[in-house]
Each structure stands twice: as C-alpha cells, then as structure tokens.
Amino acid sequence: MRTYGVRQLGEGVVVTGVEIAVGYVFAWLVRKAGRVGRRADAEVDRGLDAGMDRLHELVSARLGADPALERARQEAEAGRTEPSERTRRRLTDALDDAAEHDEDFARALAHAVDEVRAAGPIDTATRTGAASASDGGHANTGVRRPGGAAGGGTASARDTGNATANGPGSEANSGVDYS
C-alpha cells in the first residue's frame, strides 16, 4: 500500500522521502540562523516558510532533543549550508527509525514533505567565491534561475563573492538572476 510517499516494509512503515525531509529540515535551520527570525516578504516565500515551519515542528516534536537534530542545528548556526555527511546520516537514521515505529508520524512526515515540495525549489547561494567572465561569458556567484520566478519556490544569495564581466557580451551576477 502506498500513501503520501509511505510504503509498507516488514512490520514498520518507511517514508520514501526521509532524505528529502532531512534536507528541508536543515534548510529551515539555515534560513532561521541566517534571518534571525526575519521572514521573507514574497508571497511564495510565506507559503514555503509555513510548510517548512510545519515540517520542522513535526520533526522537532517527534525527535525532541535527539543529538542528530541538535548537531544539525549547531552546524546551521555555524554557517554551513549543508549538513556534514555524518549528521545527515544520523538525522536520516533517526527519522527512519521514528517512521518505522509510528505509522501516523510516517504519514504526517510524508505529507509535510509533499507540502514543501509543492511550494517549489529552494535555491540558496551562501559564501561563494569570486568569478569572472570575458569574451561573452557569464560569471555567477549567486543563484541563476533561467525563465524567471514563475516556477515557484524561493531563491536567496548571501555573502556571495564578486562576479565581474569584461568585454562585449559578458555578464556577471552575484545575487539572484531570473533572466
């Protein structure tokens, strides 16, 4: 039986998107650390924020003071944009274990992940290096979303490096480029 991305496995239930949930939870922690409680202004960000808030609340309520969740919080506050491989693995294992032993939690987790995914992608560029372009090239130290913001989701660029363009037809971007 398959419901909200949940599949039956042996005696327990496994959420097929646990790794995705871990990524979203860490993204929520990074956003919280970077914004210090400041909310995004765009309507799409409000929807994404609400979905990520619900996902984080669900995971925090279930895992409580689990060391893997605490370590993820510490890594986000330290400025990491991705959890270390060990932290990702430990958080994935903790969520897998919780989902295997609690079918209601497994369904709620899968539903929360689906809700965030429906809001669109999360693109973030943080603490990038410098880039330069010449002879018609394109230098980008931020986020590039060809086709504009119509696809939904959110994009942000913080503490990006310098991007320079030299010569005719060259372009540079150090923020969010929707062209």
Secondary structure, 3 states (H helix, E strand, C coil): CEECCEEEECCEEEECCHHHHHHHHHHHHHHHHHHCCCCCCCHHHHHHHHHHHHHHHHHHHHHCCCHHHHHHHHHHHCCCCCCCHHHHHHHHHHHHHHHHHCHHHHHHHHHHHHHHHHCCCEEEEECCCCEEEECCCEEECCEECCCCHHHCCEEEEECCCCEEEECCCCEEECCEECC
